Amino acid sequence: MSGILITNVTNKDKEPVDYYNNKEFKKFGISDGFSTLVPMYKELLKEVLGNRVEEFFQDLALSVTETKLILVVFEREIKKLLEERDASKIDGFARREIFGTEYFLDLKLNPNSDRTINNMYQIYLIAEECLKENKPMYVSID
């Protein structure tokens, strides 16, 4: 199984109950056991990490430059998905403010891009927080 975990703290050195219950620990995780989108996220991360995305690693601390590049890559992809989105066909129920604009996203398992937009924005917010607080962003790939 292949997966990606993006966090604002290390993951490997924590007990799962502490890690998942702590609201200050921001995280995004995806695995091919539950999603077909792992290759897409790996391609986006490849713009930042190069061929390291094909390796196995835990809690890789990104540099400030790499974290800034995460912001650029994911902002570009989010804006692209928002432009392509046909909101008239989506019965959104989850209110999200993304780049200063309010959207109602449909986060059910329907075939639309709203879940991807929401997930990418989670990654964007983790990177933004890490830069603001001058701390590393961590990526794990298995």
C-alpha positions in Angstrom: 0.0 0.0 0.0 1.2 3.5 -0.8 0.4 6.6 1.1 1.3 10.2 1.8 1.1 12.1 5.1 1.7 15.9 5.3 1.8 17.4 8.8 2.9 20.4 10.8 4.6 18.1 13.4 6.5 14.9 13.3 4.3 11.8 13.3 6.6 8.8 13.8 7.6 9.6 17.4 4.0 10.0 18.7 1.4 7.6 19.9 -1.5 7.5 17.5 -4.1 8.4 20.2 -2.1 11.5 21.1 -1.4 12.5 17.5 -4.9 12.1 16.1 -6.7 13.7 19.1 -4.5 16.8 19.3 -6.2 19.7 17.5 -3.0 21.6 17.2 -1.5 18.8 15.0 -2.6 19.6 11.4 -2.4 16.7 9.0 -3.5 15.5 5.6 -3.2 11.8 4.8 -4.1 9.7 1.8 -3.5 6.1 0.8 -4.1 4.0 -2.2 -6.2 1.7 -0.1 -8.9 4.4 0.2 -8.2 6.7 -2.8 -7.1 6.6 -6.4 -5.6 10.1 -6.1 -2.3 9.1 -4.5 -0.5 9.3 -7.9 -1.9 12.8 -8.5 -0.6 14.0 -5.2 2.8 12.4 -5.8 3.0 14.2 -9.1 2.3 17.5 -7.4 4.8 16.8 -4.7 7.4 15.8 -7.4 7.5 19.5 -8.3 8.8 20.1 -4.8 10.7 17.0 -3.9 11.8 15.7 -7.3 12.4 11.9 -7.5 12.3 11.6 -3.7 8.6 11.0 -4.0 9.4 7.5 -5.3 11.3 6.7 -2.0 10.0 5.6 1.4 10.6 8.1 4.2 9.1 9.3 7.5 8.9 12.8 8.8 11.0 14.5 6.1 11.3 18.1 7.3 10.9 20.4 4.3 13.0 23.5 3.9 11.5 27.0 3.9 12.0 27.0 0.1 10.3 23.7 -0.3 7.4 24.8 1.9 7.0 28.0 -0.1 6.9 25.9 -3.3 4.2 23.7 -1.7 2.1 26.9 -1.4 2.7 27.8 -5.1 2.0 24.4 -6.4 -1.2 23.8 -4.4 -2.5 27.3 -4.9 -2.2 26.9 -8.6 -4.0 23.5 -8.6 -6.8 24.8 -6.3 -7.4 27.8 -8.4 -7.5 25.6 -11.5 -10.1 23.3 -10.0 -12.2 26.2 -8.7 -12.2 27.7 -12.3 -13.3 24.3 -13.8 -16.0 23.7 -11.1 -19.6 24.0 -12.1 -21.2 25.1 -8.8 -24.7 25.0 -10.4 -24.4 21.2 -10.5 -23.1 20.8 -6.9 -25.3 20.8 -3.9 -22.7 22.0 -1.4 -23.2 21.8 2.3 -19.7 22.5 3.7 -18.9 26.2 3.9 -15.2 27.0 3.2 -13.4 30.2 2.8 -10.7 29.7 0.2 -8.4 32.5 -0.8 -10.9 35.0 0.6 -14.0 33.7 -1.2 -16.7 31.6 0.3 -17.6 28.3 -1.3 -20.2 25.7 -0.5 -18.5 22.4 -1.2 -20.0 19.0 -1.6 -17.7 16.7 0.4 -19.7 13.5 0.0 -18.1 10.8 -2.1 -19.7 12.1 -5.3 -17.6 12.3 -8.5 -16.7 16.0 -8.3 -13.6 18.0 -7.5 -14.9 19.5 -4.2 -13.2 16.9 -1.9 -9.9 17.4 -3.8 -10.2 21.2 -3.5 -10.8 20.8 0.2 -7.9 18.4 0.7 -5.5 20.5 -1.3 -6.6 23.6 0.7 -5.8 21.6 3.9 -2.2 21.1 2.6 -2.0 24.8 1.7 -3.1 25.8 5.2 -0.5 23.5 6.8 2.3 25.0 4.7 1.0 28.5 5.4 1.0 27.9 9.1 4.5 26.4 9.1 5.9 29.4 7.3 4.1 31.8 9.6 5.3 30.1 12.7 8.8 29.5 11.3 8.6 25.7 11.8 9.2 22.8 9.4 6.5 21.1 7.4 6.8 17.3 7.4 6.1 14.8 4.6 6.0 11.0 4.9 5.7 8.7 1.9 5.4 4.9 2.1 
